[in-house]
Amino acid sequence: MNPEFENFLDLVKKRRSCRDYSEAPVPDELIANCVEAARLAPSACNRQPWRFMIVKNCELRKSLCYEGLLPGLPMPWLKKVPVIAVLCAETDIFTHSIAPLISKVQYHLLDIGIAGEHFVLAAEAQGLGTCWIGWFNGKKVRKILDLPRSLKVLSLISLGYPANPPAPENEIKRMKPEEISKYY
Ligand SMILES: Cc1cc2nc3c(=O)[nH]c(=O)nc-3n(C[C@H](O)[C@H](O)[C@H](O)COP(=O)(O)O)c2cc1C
């Protein structure tokens, strides 16, 4: 196997959602590297709709934890996380409103997913833990961060040093290759 691909696959295999963090701060340089990896992601019509709100401020993080999440899925571990990245889409009238009417594809969701995972893998490569968080109240998050209406909040990502390494990759329940792919 090409060693570059082997390294890449090792990185992908190592990544697990981290739900147990140390409170140690994350150096800005490492956060910037995650943003840089996201910045280089591909996007429909190269519109680059992603916007990363990097929340380090303790009061704002508390507000996100206590008011920004939806009920029913407690995430007490989030209170210890030193950084919460709020992923938003700056939607563009053509790519994100007109084109999907014709193709029925929500391009901005694809774009944000790709950029978000670049961010996550860059974090993993630097020894940081992450967890995508989709169970949030977008209106409340927008209010807490005073975001303009043009920004649609699509996900939160926790970022910090893992307190305990998440369970290894072979414990993740995943479908088999033949269940998720078909060759023509
Ligand atoms: C779009 C998205 C939303 C998610 N939302 C949450 C969430 O709100 N809370 C949570 O604890 N995990 C959340 N997760 C993490 C998933 O539960 C996790 O990725 C999945 O169970 C596979 O485990 P792994 O990430 O350790 O491989 C989310 C993941 C994605 C991709």
The ligand as an ORCA input file, in Angstrom:
! r2SCAN-3c Opt
* xyz 0 1
  C     -23.660     15.386     11.893
  C     -23.315     14.703     13.207
  C     -23.997     15.045     14.356
  C     -23.658     14.460     15.568
  N     -24.281     14.894     16.719
  C     -23.859     14.421     17.918
  C     -24.397     14.983     19.122
  O     -25.237     15.884     19.119
  N     -23.930     14.496     20.304
  C     -22.967     13.506     20.368
  O     -22.587     13.127     21.477
  N     -22.445     12.965     19.222
  C     -22.860     13.407     18.019
  N     -22.305     12.905     16.851
  C     -21.266     11.841     16.934
  C     -21.784     10.483     16.459
  O     -22.598      9.927     17.455
  C     -20.590      9.574     16.136
  O     -19.833     10.148     15.092
  C     -20.984      8.169     15.701
  O     -21.672      7.502     16.728
  C     -19.775      7.307     15.284
  O     -18.827      7.237     16.341
  P     -17.331      7.776     16.147
  O     -17.406      9.252     15.785
  O     -16.656      7.574     17.478
  O     -16.686      6.994     15.055
  C     -22.639     13.461     15.639
  C     -21.960     13.117     14.458
  C     -22.282     13.740     13.257
  C     -21.482     13.393     12.030
*
